[in-house]
Amino acid sequence: CSFCLSPFPQCLFYLTKNNQISSTSCGCPVFELINKISYAAATKLTQANPCSNVPIWCPICTQIDPKSPTIWHYNAEEHFKVCHLTVNCANHSELWAVSNSE
């Protein structure tokens, strides 16, 4: 978890249809304290916020189960290598791409 640094699957996050972190996300003691986070603002790189590590949907997992929890942007490549062994990771590399400023 990028909020409290606990290992998966202690903290699970879900996104709403409006791309907000769902209030039903559970398990993270830190998120419960700061749950007013603006997901849209967190996804935009700025000098004050040079990090794009936010919960994102895995397109493969959501095809299997639309209610699947999100994965963290910075963990997406590893998620594909571990969970989607038969999928060509190169076809989804935009999910874990980071800018030079990160």
Chimera marker file (.cmm) of the C-alpha trace (Angstrom):
<marker_set name="trace">
<marker id="1" x="0.000" y="0.000" z="0.000" r="1" g="1" b="0" radius="0.5"/>
<marker id="2" x="1.414" y="3.374" z="-0.956" r="1" g="1" b="0" radius="0.5"/>
<marker id="3" x="-0.391" y="5.092" z="1.897" r="1" g="1" b="0" radius="0.5"/>
<marker id="4" x="0.697" y="2.933" z="4.859" r="1" g="1" b="0" radius="0.5"/>
<marker id="5" x="3.337" y="0.686" z="3.201" r="1" g="1" b="0" radius="0.5"/>
<marker id="6" x="1.564" y="-2.516" z="4.222" r="1" g="1" b="0" radius="0.5"/>
<marker id="7" x="1.969" y="-5.505" z="1.894" r="1" g="1" b="0" radius="0.5"/>
<marker id="8" x="-0.793" y="-6.619" z="-0.460" r="1" g="1" b="0" radius="0.5"/>
<marker id="9" x="-3.577" y="-7.642" z="0.209" r="1" g="1" b="0" radius="0.5"/>
<marker id="10" x="-3.973" y="-5.857" z="3.548" r="1" g="1" b="0" radius="0.5"/>
<marker id="11" x="-5.199" y="-2.662" z="1.908" r="1" g="1" b="0" radius="0.5"/>
<marker id="12" x="-7.593" y="-2.910" z="-1.018" r="1" g="1" b="0" radius="0.5"/>
<marker id="13" x="-8.779" y="0.108" z="-2.979" r="1" g="1" b="0" radius="0.5"/>
<marker id="14" x="-11.644" y="0.455" z="-5.406" r="1" g="1" b="0" radius="0.5"/>
<marker id="15" x="-12.415" y="3.275" z="-7.818" r="1" g="1" b="0" radius="0.5"/>
<marker id="16" x="-15.854" y="4.672" z="-8.428" r="1" g="1" b="0" radius="0.5"/>
<marker id="17" x="-17.191" y="5.264" z="-11.932" r="1" g="1" b="0" radius="0.5"/>
<marker id="18" x="-16.105" y="8.901" z="-11.464" r="1" g="1" b="0" radius="0.5"/>
<marker id="19" x="-12.490" y="7.815" z="-10.846" r="1" g="1" b="0" radius="0.5"/>
<marker id="20" x="-12.513" y="8.599" z="-7.156" r="1" g="1" b="0" radius="0.5"/>
<marker id="21" x="-11.180" y="6.272" z="-4.497" r="1" g="1" b="0" radius="0.5"/>
<marker id="22" x="-14.269" y="4.609" z="-3.105" r="1" g="1" b="0" radius="0.5"/>
<marker id="23" x="-15.233" y="5.214" z="0.489" r="1" g="1" b="0" radius="0.5"/>
<marker id="24" x="-15.707" y="1.445" z="0.715" r="1" g="1" b="0" radius="0.5"/>
<marker id="25" x="-11.975" y="0.914" z="0.236" r="1" g="1" b="0" radius="0.5"/>
<marker id="26" x="-10.831" y="-0.899" z="3.288" r="1" g="1" b="0" radius="0.5"/>
<marker id="27" x="-7.957" y="-2.023" z="5.390" r="1" g="1" b="0" radius="0.5"/>
<marker id="28" x="-5.702" y="1.018" z="5.253" r="1" g="1" b="0" radius="0.5"/>
<marker id="29" x="-5.437" y="2.912" z="8.541" r="1" g="1" b="0" radius="0.5"/>
<marker id="30" x="-3.758" y="5.882" z="6.845" r="1" g="1" b="0" radius="0.5"/>
<marker id="31" x="-6.344" y="6.232" z="4.070" r="1" g="1" b="0" radius="0.5"/>
<marker id="32" x="-9.111" y="6.287" z="6.668" r="1" g="1" b="0" radius="0.5"/>
<marker id="33" x="-7.436" y="9.394" z="8.133" r="1" g="1" b="0" radius="0.5"/>
<marker id="34" x="-6.944" y="11.174" z="4.793" r="1" g="1" b="0" radius="0.5"/>
<marker id="35" x="-9.873" y="9.884" z="2.741" r="1" g="1" b="0" radius="0.5"/>
<marker id="36" x="-10.600" y="13.352" z="1.372" r="1" g="1" b="0" radius="0.5"/>
<marker id="37" x="-7.831" y="12.907" z="-1.201" r="1" g="1" b="0" radius="0.5"/>
<marker id="38" x="-8.568" y="14.222" z="-4.679" r="1" g="1" b="0" radius="0.5"/>
<marker id="39" x="-7.833" y="11.395" z="-7.084" r="1" g="1" b="0" radius="0.5"/>
<marker id="40" x="-7.904" y="13.731" z="-10.099" r="1" g="1" b="0" radius="0.5"/>
<marker id="41" x="-5.339" y="16.040" z="-8.485" r="1" g="1" b="0" radius="0.5"/>
<marker id="42" x="-3.150" y="13.100" z="-7.443" r="1" g="1" b="0" radius="0.5"/>
<marker id="43" x="-2.911" y="11.854" z="-11.039" r="1" g="1" b="0" radius="0.5"/>
<marker id="44" x="-1.531" y="15.167" z="-12.312" r="1" g="1" b="0" radius="0.5"/>
<marker id="45" x="2.207" y="15.672" z="-12.027" r="1" g="1" b="0" radius="0.5"/>
<marker id="46" x="3.239" y="19.039" z="-10.659" r="1" g="1" b="0" radius="0.5"/>
<marker id="47" x="6.347" y="20.410" z="-9.007" r="1" g="1" b="0" radius="0.5"/>
<marker id="48" x="4.597" y="20.031" z="-5.643" r="1" g="1" b="0" radius="0.5"/>
<marker id="49" x="3.343" y="16.531" z="-6.550" r="1" g="1" b="0" radius="0.5"/>
<marker id="50" x="5.990" y="14.788" z="-8.685" r="1" g="1" b="0" radius="0.5"/>
<marker id="51" x="4.483" y="11.333" z="-8.133" r="1" g="1" b="0" radius="0.5"/>
<marker id="52" x="1.858" y="9.508" z="-10.178" r="1" g="1" b="0" radius="0.5"/>
<marker id="53" x="1.554" y="6.453" z="-7.935" r="1" g="1" b="0" radius="0.5"/>
<marker id="54" x="-2.210" y="6.167" z="-7.625" r="1" g="1" b="0" radius="0.5"/>
<marker id="55" x="-4.614" y="3.227" z="-7.610" r="1" g="1" b="0" radius="0.5"/>
<marker id="56" x="-5.510" y="2.207" z="-11.176" r="1" g="1" b="0" radius="0.5"/>
<marker id="57" x="-7.730" y="-0.430" z="-12.695" r="1" g="1" b="0" radius="0.5"/>
<marker id="58" x="-6.042" y="-3.459" z="-14.186" r="1" g="1" b="0" radius="0.5"/>
<marker id="59" x="-7.752" y="-3.935" z="-17.561" r="1" g="1" b="0" radius="0.5"/>
<marker id="60" x="-7.321" y="-7.716" z="-17.387" r="1" g="1" b="0" radius="0.5"/>
<marker id="61" x="-8.629" y="-8.114" z="-13.832" r="1" g="1" b="0" radius="0.5"/>
<marker id="62" x="-11.636" y="-5.887" z="-14.481" r="1" g="1" b="0" radius="0.5"/>
<marker id="63" x="-12.569" y="-7.949" z="-17.560" r="1" g="1" b="0" radius="0.5"/>
<marker id="64" x="-12.637" y="-11.026" z="-15.341" r="1" g="1" b="0" radius="0.5"/>
<marker id="65" x="-14.324" y="-9.305" z="-12.381" r="1" g="1" b="0" radius="0.5"/>
<marker id="66" x="-15.541" y="-5.693" z="-12.722" r="1" g="1" b="0" radius="0.5"/>
<marker id="67" x="-15.466" y="-5.413" z="-8.921" r="1" g="1" b="0" radius="0.5"/>
<marker id="68" x="-11.797" y="-6.319" z="-8.600" r="1" g="1" b="0" radius="0.5"/>
<marker id="69" x="-9.630" y="-4.034" z="-6.454" r="1" g="1" b="0" radius="0.5"/>
<marker id="70" x="-7.217" y="-1.613" z="-8.060" r="1" g="1" b="0" radius="0.5"/>
<marker id="71" x="-3.466" y="-1.961" z="-8.350" r="1" g="1" b="0" radius="0.5"/>
<marker id="72" x="-0.921" y="0.757" z="-7.679" r="1" g="1" b="0" radius="0.5"/>
<marker id="73" x="0.532" y="2.480" z="-10.751" r="1" g="1" b="0" radius="0.5"/>
<marker id="74" x="4.126" y="1.801" z="-9.667" r="1" g="1" b="0" radius="0.5"/>
<marker id="75" x="3.302" y="-1.888" z="-9.053" r="1" g="1" b="0" radius="0.5"/>
<marker id="76" x="1.452" y="-2.463" z="-12.330" r="1" g="1" b="0" radius="0.5"/>
<marker id="77" x="4.332" y="-4.076" z="-14.224" r="1" g="1" b="0" radius="0.5"/>
<marker id="78" x="4.989" y="-6.543" z="-11.402" r="1" g="1" b="0" radius="0.5"/>
<marker id="79" x="1.254" y="-7.244" z="-11.144" r="1" g="1" b="0" radius="0.5"/>
<marker id="80" x="1.209" y="-8.236" z="-14.826" r="1" g="1" b="0" radius="0.5"/>
<marker id="81" x="4.311" y="-10.413" z="-14.476" r="1" g="1" b="0" radius="0.5"/>
<marker id="82" x="2.876" y="-12.260" z="-11.472" r="1" g="1" b="0" radius="0.5"/>
<marker id="83" x="-0.863" y="-12.353" z="-12.184" r="1" g="1" b="0" radius="0.5"/>
<marker id="84" x="-1.106" y="-12.365" z="-15.978" r="1" g="1" b="0" radius="0.5"/>
<marker id="85" x="1.659" y="-14.683" z="-17.144" r="1" g="1" b="0" radius="0.5"/>
<marker id="86" x="0.135" y="-15.330" z="-20.559" r="1" g="1" b="0" radius="0.5"/>
<marker id="87" x="-0.436" y="-11.659" z="-21.392" r="1" g="1" b="0" radius="0.5"/>
<marker id="88" x="2.115" y="-9.739" z="-23.450" r="1" g="1" b="0" radius="0.5"/>
<marker id="89" x="3.193" y="-7.066" z="-20.959" r="1" g="1" b="0" radius="0.5"/>
<marker id="90" x="4.451" y="-4.793" z="-23.744" r="1" g="1" b="0" radius="0.5"/>
<marker id="91" x="0.842" y="-4.266" z="-24.841" r="1" g="1" b="0" radius="0.5"/>
<marker id="92" x="0.069" y="-2.632" z="-21.482" r="1" g="1" b="0" radius="0.5"/>
<marker id="93" x="3.325" y="-0.797" z="-20.706" r="1" g="1" b="0" radius="0.5"/>
<marker id="94" x="1.542" y="2.576" z="-20.658" r="1" g="1" b="0" radius="0.5"/>
<marker id="95" x="0.016" y="1.500" z="-17.334" r="1" g="1" b="0" radius="0.5"/>
<marker id="96" x="3.368" y="1.635" z="-15.553" r="1" g="1" b="0" radius="0.5"/>
<marker id="97" x="5.169" y="4.266" z="-17.581" r="1" g="1" b="0" radius="0.5"/>
<marker id="98" x="6.676" y="7.061" z="-15.508" r="1" g="1" b="0" radius="0.5"/>
<marker id="99" x="7.842" y="10.451" z="-16.647" r="1" g="1" b="0" radius="0.5"/>
<marker id="100" x="11.428" y="11.658" z="-16.406" r="1" g="1" b="0" radius="0.5"/>
<marker id="101" x="10.418" y="14.017" z="-13.589" r="1" g="1" b="0" radius="0.5"/>
<marker id="102" x="9.389" y="11.062" z="-11.445" r="1" g="1" b="0" radius="0.5"/>
<link id1="1" id2="2" r="1" g="1" b="0" radius="0.2"/>
<link id1="2" id2="3" r="1" g="1" b="0" radius="0.2"/>
<link id1="3" id2="4" r="1" g="1" b="0" radius="0.2"/>
<link id1="4" id2="5" r="1" g="1" b="0" radius="0.2"/>
<link id1="5" id2="6" r="1" g="1" b="0" radius="0.2"/>
<link id1="6" id2="7" r="1" g="1" b="0" radius="0.2"/>
<link id1="7" id2="8" r="1" g="1" b="0" radius="0.2"/>
<link id1="8" id2="9" r="1" g="1" b="0" radius="0.2"/>
<link id1="9" id2="10" r="1" g="1" b="0" radius="0.2"/>
<link id1="10" id2="11" r="1" g="1" b="0" radius="0.2"/>
<link id1="11" id2="12" r="1" g="1" b="0" radius="0.2"/>
<link id1="12" id2="13" r="1" g="1" b="0" radius="0.2"/>
<link id1="13" id2="14" r="1" g="1" b="0" radius="0.2"/>
<link id1="14" id2="15" r="1" g="1" b="0" radius="0.2"/>
<link id1="15" id2="16" r="1" g="1" b="0" radius="0.2"/>
<link id1="16" id2="17" r="1" g="1" b="0" radius="0.2"/>
<link id1="17" id2="18" r="1" g="1" b="0" radius="0.2"/>
<link id1="18" id2="19" r="1" g="1" b="0" radius="0.2"/>
<link id1="19" id2="20" r="1" g="1" b="0" radius="0.2"/>
<link id1="20" id2="21" r="1" g="1" b="0" radius="0.2"/>
<link id1="21" id2="22" r="1" g="1" b="0" radius="0.2"/>
<link id1="22" id2="23" r="1" g="1" b="0" radius="0.2"/>
<link id1="23" id2="24" r="1" g="1" b="0" radius="0.2"/>
<link id1="24" id2="25" r="1" g="1" b="0" radius="0.2"/>
<link id1="25" id2="26" r="1" g="1" b="0" radius="0.2"/>
<link id1="26" id2="27" r="1" g="1" b="0" radius="0.2"/>
<link id1="27" id2="28" r="1" g="1" b="0" radius="0.2"/>
<link id1="28" id2="29" r="1" g="1" b="0" radius="0.2"/>
<link id1="29" id2="30" r="1" g="1" b="0" radius="0.2"/>
<link id1="30" id2="31" r="1" g="1" b="0" radius="0.2"/>
<link id1="31" id2="32" r="1" g="1" b="0" radius="0.2"/>
<link id1="32" id2="33" r="1" g="1" b="0" radius="0.2"/>
<link id1="33" id2="34" r="1" g="1" b="0" radius="0.2"/>
<link id1="34" id2="35" r="1" g="1" b="0" radius="0.2"/>
<link id1="35" id2="36" r="1" g="1" b="0" radius="0.2"/>
<link id1="36" id2="37" r="1" g="1" b="0" radius="0.2"/>
<link id1="37" id2="38" r="1" g="1" b="0" radius="0.2"/>
<link id1="38" id2="39" r="1" g="1" b="0" radius="0.2"/>
<link id1="39" id2="40" r="1" g="1" b="0" radius="0.2"/>
<link id1="40" id2="41" r="1" g="1" b="0" radius="0.2"/>
<link id1="41" id2="42" r="1" g="1" b="0" radius="0.2"/>
<link id1="42" id2="43" r="1" g="1" b="0" radius="0.2"/>
<link id1="43" id2="44" r="1" g="1" b="0" radius="0.2"/>
<link id1="44" id2="45" r="1" g="1" b="0" radius="0.2"/>
<link id1="45" id2="46" r="1" g="1" b="0" radius="0.2"/>
<link id1="46" id2="47" r="1" g="1" b="0" radius="0.2"/>
<link id1="47" id2="48" r="1" g="1" b="0" radius="0.2"/>
<link id1="48" id2="49" r="1" g="1" b="0" radius="0.2"/>
<link id1="49" id2="50" r="1" g="1" b="0" radius="0.2"/>
<link id1="50" id2="51" r="1" g="1" b="0" radius="0.2"/>
<link id1="51" id2="52" r="1" g="1" b="0" radius="0.2"/>
<link id1="52" id2="53" r="1" g="1" b="0" radius="0.2"/>
<link id1="53" id2="54" r="1" g="1" b="0" radius="0.2"/>
<link id1="54" id2="55" r="1" g="1" b="0" radius="0.2"/>
<link id1="55" id2="56" r="1" g="1" b="0" radius="0.2"/>
<link id1="56" id2="57" r="1" g="1" b="0" radius="0.2"/>
<link id1="57" id2="58" r="1" g="1" b="0" radius="0.2"/>
<link id1="58" id2="59" r="1" g="1" b="0" radius="0.2"/>
<link id1="59" id2="60" r="1" g="1" b="0" radius="0.2"/>
<link id1="60" id2="61" r="1" g="1" b="0" radius="0.2"/>
<link id1="61" id2="62" r="1" g="1" b="0" radius="0.2"/>
<link id1="62" id2="63" r="1" g="1" b="0" radius="0.2"/>
<link id1="63" id2="64" r="1" g="1" b="0" radius="0.2"/>
<link id1="64" id2="65" r="1" g="1" b="0" radius="0.2"/>
<link id1="65" id2="66" r="1" g="1" b="0" radius="0.2"/>
<link id1="66" id2="67" r="1" g="1" b="0" radius="0.2"/>
<link id1="67" id2="68" r="1" g="1" b="0" radius="0.2"/>
<link id1="68" id2="69" r="1" g="1" b="0" radius="0.2"/>
<link id1="69" id2="70" r="1" g="1" b="0" radius="0.2"/>
<link id1="70" id2="71" r="1" g="1" b="0" radius="0.2"/>
<link id1="71" id2="72" r="1" g="1" b="0" radius="0.2"/>
<link id1="72" id2="73" r="1" g="1" b="0" radius="0.2"/>
<link id1="73" id2="74" r="1" g="1" b="0" radius="0.2"/>
<link id1="74" id2="75" r="1" g="1" b="0" radius="0.2"/>
<link id1="75" id2="76" r="1" g="1" b="0" radius="0.2"/>
<link id1="76" id2="77" r="1" g="1" b="0" radius="0.2"/>
<link id1="77" id2="78" r="1" g="1" b="0" radius="0.2"/>
<link id1="78" id2="79" r="1" g="1" b="0" radius="0.2"/>
<link id1="79" id2="80" r="1" g="1" b="0" radius="0.2"/>
<link id1="80" id2="81" r="1" g="1" b="0" radius="0.2"/>
<link id1="81" id2="82" r="1" g="1" b="0" radius="0.2"/>
<link id1="82" id2="83" r="1" g="1" b="0" radius="0.2"/>
<link id1="83" id2="84" r="1" g="1" b="0" radius="0.2"/>
<link id1="84" id2="85" r="1" g="1" b="0" radius="0.2"/>
<link id1="85" id2="86" r="1" g="1" b="0" radius="0.2"/>
<link id1="86" id2="87" r="1" g="1" b="0" radius="0.2"/>
<link id1="87" id2="88" r="1" g="1" b="0" radius="0.2"/>
<link id1="88" id2="89" r="1" g="1" b="0" radius="0.2"/>
<link id1="89" id2="90" r="1" g="1" b="0" radius="0.2"/>
<link id1="90" id2="91" r="1" g="1" b="0" radius="0.2"/>
<link id1="91" id2="92" r="1" g="1" b="0" radius="0.2"/>
<link id1="92" id2="93" r="1" g="1" b="0" radius="0.2"/>
<link id1="93" id2="94" r="1" g="1" b="0" radius="0.2"/>
<link id1="94" id2="95" r="1" g="1" b="0" radius="0.2"/>
<link id1="95" id2="96" r="1" g="1" b="0" radius="0.2"/>
<link id1="96" id2="97" r="1" g="1" b="0" radius="0.2"/>
<link id1="97" id2="98" r="1" g="1" b="0" radius="0.2"/>
<link id1="98" id2="99" r="1" g="1" b="0" radius="0.2"/>
<link id1="99" id2="100" r="1" g="1" b="0" radius="0.2"/>
<link id1="100" id2="101" r="1" g="1" b="0" radius="0.2"/>
<link id1="101" id2="102" r="1" g="1" b="0" radius="0.2"/>
</marker_set>
